[in-house]
Amino acid sequence: MSEIGTTVFRKDARAKVTGEALYATDLFEEGMLHGAVVRSPVPHARILSIDAGPALALPGVFAVLTSKDVPGKNEFGVITRDQPVLCNDTVRFTGDAVALVAAETREQAYQGAREVRVAYDPLPSVFDVESALREHAPLVHEKGNILKHVHLEKGNVESGFPEADIVLSETFRTAPGEHMPLETEAGLAKVSQDGVITIWASTQSAYRDQRDLAHALGLPENRIRVIVPHVGGAFGRKDGITVQIYLALLARATGRPVKMHCPREESASFFPKRHGTLLKYKVGAKRDGTLVAAALEAYYDTGAYAVFGEKVMGAGVEYGLGGYRIPHTQINGYSVYTNNPPAGAFRGFGMPQVTFAWESLLDELAYRCGMDPLEFRLKNSADHGEEGPLGQIFETSTGLRQTLEGVRSSPLWKKRLDLKTVSDPFKARGVGVASCIKGCGLGIGMPDFAEAEVQILPEGTFVARVGVTDMGEGIATTFCQIVAELLGVSSESVECIQSDTFLNPPGGPTAASRNTILTGKACFLAAEDLKRVLCETAARHWGGAPEGVVLTKSGPRMEGRTASFSEVSSWMVEQGKPPGVRARYDMPVASRPLGYGLPHRIYSFASHAALVEVDRLTGQVTVLEVSAFLDCGNVLNPQGLEGQSEGGVAQGIGFALMEKNVIQEGSVLNNKLSTYIIPTAPDMPAVETSAVDTYEEAGPFGAKGIAEAASGSVAPAIFNAVRDAVGVRLRDLPLSPEQLVEAMMERHES
Amino acid sequence: MEISFILNGNPVNAGIAPTQTLLDVLRESFRLTGTKEGCSEGECGACTVLVNGKAVVSCLMLAPQAEGCEVTTIEGLSLGGELHPIQTAFVKEGAVQCGYCTPGAVMSSYALLSENPRPGEGEIRAAIAGNLCRCTGYQKIVKAVQRAAEEMDDPV
C-alpha cells in the first residue's frame, strides 16, 4: 500500500495558504443585499406587535420579513421540529428570531434590525434544569419541560451496591460552552430564473439542510440546491440550520441575491452551544478494585429548543459509564428545556461532559481502593466480545485496553514520580490519566448511510463526488487516498468534490465520527467497482478476458499491450458506459438494541495522560505535557491523525480550564474572543500522539473515526493530574482557580 | 474620499468611506478575500496583513490610515504562483486545517521571520499568540514556522 498509512498533504492546503480558497463569507454577487436577524431582547415573552415601519424608512433597507412571510411550515429542528424560523406569538430565549431585514449594506441591515419595533409581554422564565423540573415551573413549551427521558437498567443496582466494599456518590456540573469556529455562520442565496433557490452555506449537513429548507419554504426538495464552499471550522456548531432558511426567505422575497455573515457576538450568543450538565453519580467497587455497580442521573440543559437535545443526552447515557465491565447499572437521562440559548452538537456530542465526571469519579475510587488509577482502569476495561456497562456487546474493534497499555508504556507515565518533583515550593506537579469511548455514526433508528460516486475524467484523472463536507479535519484528502489506493494511482490524480445537493450523491452530515467509515467505505466500494469497469473496458477493447487486465499507475496493461487512463476513458464512451460508478454504505447496526437509538456497533476509544503544574498560591493550572493514545483502527494518514489529536487536546484543555459561557437570566455575557477565552499558542503544551494497533473490519482499510474521542478524555486527565499534584478534586468544570485555592486551604486546615 | 497606497507591490487608489476599515476595503473594494474577518474587533488575528512590514490586524485600522503605506496581504506572498517558503512549510507540516486562520497566521509568521530569522519556540508562540486557531492546537503551526526559518536561512 502506498497511499494508505503514509502522510499525504491536504489537497486543499495550497488554496488555503494562498488565500484562494473561498468560504461562504468570501462570496459576492452582483446586486446582492445583506441580511440581518431581528432578535428577541428578552428570554420569554408573548409577541404583541411587530412594526417594520421605522426600519423600512431607513436608507438602504429593502425588505422586512416576519413569520407571515414563511411560506411553508414555520419550524425547523433536526429530530424534533420545535424551533420557529421566525417567532409568531412567543419568544423562548434571548436571541430568538422574530424578523429578517434585507438592506444594501451589512451595516444598514443591522441598523434596520435594531429599528424593527417589537412589543413584548414578558412571561416567567426558567434558567436551570433543577428549576425547570420543579412542579409549577414556567413551561418553555406547552408539552412540558422534559424533552426526553431515557431510562436504562442492567442487572440490579439494588442488590449490586450492597455487594460493593466502597461506594462513592458525587455530583458534577459542567458549564455550557461555545464552539468559536474562526468563521462564523454565513452564506449566500440566489434564486435563478427556473425558480431554483441556491444556497451556498457554511454547513456540515447540506442534505439535511435541503430537507429543512424545503419544509420551511413549502417547496419540493428539487427546487432547493445547497452547495458548501470551504468551511472555516464547525465542530458541531454548523450541523444543521443556522442562517440557511433566512437566506432563502430573503432571496425569494426580494428577488436579489442575499448574503449573511454573522458578527462574532451574534454567533457566540444565539446559536446552539455545548450543553451545560448536572451529573449525579454513584459507583461501587470491591476492595480489590472490581467495579460492581454504577448509577447515573444526567441532566442536559437543551435550552429553548431541542436542536439535537434528545440525542446529545442519549449519547451522555451511552458513554456515561465508559467502556468498562460493570454488572449492575442504572441510568436516567433527562434532556430539559430552559429559556437559555439552545444547545446542540459540539465535538463529542454530550460525551465530554459525562467523561469528565465519570473518569474523575473512577480516579477517586482507585485512590480509595489503594490502587494505581491506571491499573484500576485496566482491571475493569471491557475487551472485544465482552459486555459493556449498558449491556451492549463490544462486537467490533475494541481498543480501550490497548490505549491504557499505551499510556502505561509512555515516558510520561513511566517517569511520573520523577516529574512530580519541582523545586519551587509554591508549585506542585501531578500526572493524571483518563479514557473515553465514542460511537461512530448516528446510532440506531436514524438513517445513517453515505454514497459516493467515483468517475474517470477524459484526461485520465479521477474524481470522487461525495455528499459530505470537509470542515477542516481533512476528510476530503482521505477519500482521495482511498480511491487512489484501490485504483493503484497517486492521490495527486484524484480530486474530491464535496457537498452539492444537485450534483453529488447524499452523504449525511459531517458529524459523529462517521465519515471515515461511511463515506470512506462508499468511496472504497465505488473505486473498487470502477476498477472492475476499467478492466472490463480495456479487455473488451483489446479482445480479451477482464481477468487478464492489470491496472498500473499509468493505465491498464494486458499481455504486453498498454493504454493510458485517458484512452480507457474514451473507450468507455465508445462502449456506451457512464464515466462513473456509485456506491452506498450503510453503518452497521448493533446486534443487541437497547432502545432510544442505542447503542452504536462501532466504538472508538482514547486514553490521555497529562502532566500539570499547579500554582499553590493562585490556583492557576498549567498543562505541561499530554500523551494521547488513540484507537482509530488502521491509520490512513498519520499527519491527519496528529492534526485531529493535537486540535482535540487543545479543545480539551479549553474545556477543562478556560471555557465557560456566562449566561445570566438567559443572556450570554461573554460572547467575544476577549471574554470567552480559548487556548492560544503559548497555552499549548507538547502533545505526543500514538495510535494503538487495532483494525476495524467495517471501515475502509481497517480505519474508523477518531475526531471526538481524540478530545474526550483530555479534561478528566487534567483534573486527575491536579488531584495527583495537590490532593484535592474539583467537581465543577471548567476548573476555577479560586475554587482550587479554597479546596487546597480546606485540605490544609483539616 | 479617495486613498492611495501600495498594495502587494502595486500603487492603487480606492474610493472609500472614512469609517471603513482596511479589512473591508481589501475584501470589498479589491476582492482580496484571503484576508479573513473572524471578529472585527482585533481579537482573533484572522485579518492580519503587513503594513510597512509590520503585522497589523486590518479590522482595527481605518482605511484612511493606509494612505501612502505599503500593504501586503496573503495574496501578495505568492506572486507569480510560487509559494513563499512559509506557505510551503504550512502545507508540508500539516499546519492547515479549516484554513480560516491560516492567512493571518502566515502573515504574522512572515513579520516575525523578517525581524527575527531564527526565533526560538517561545518566540514563535508569542508571535502567533494573537492568531487564534480552533483546529490545529498550534503544534504544527509552530513546526511550520521553524521549518520555514530553517529553509529561508539556508536557501538551497
Interface residues (C-beta under 8 A of the other chain):
Chain A: T7 F9 R10 D12 A13 R14 A15 K16 V17 T18 G19 E20 A21 L22 Y23 T25 D26 F28 H179 M180 P181 L182 E183 T184 H230 V231 G232 G233 A234 F235 H261 P263 R264 M471 G472 E473 G474 Q639 G640 E642 G643 S645 E646 G647 G648 V649 A650 Q651 K672 L673 S674 I678 P679 T680 A681 P682 M684 A686 V687
Chain B: R27 E28 R31 L32 T33 G34 T35 K36 E37 G38 C39 S40 E41 E43 C44 A46 T73 I74 E75 L77 S78 L83 Q87 F90 V91 K92 G94 V96 Q97 C98 G99 Y100 C101 T102 P103 V106 G122 I124 R125 A126 I128 A129 G130 N131 L132 C133 R134 C135 T136 G137 Y138 Q139 K140 I141 V142
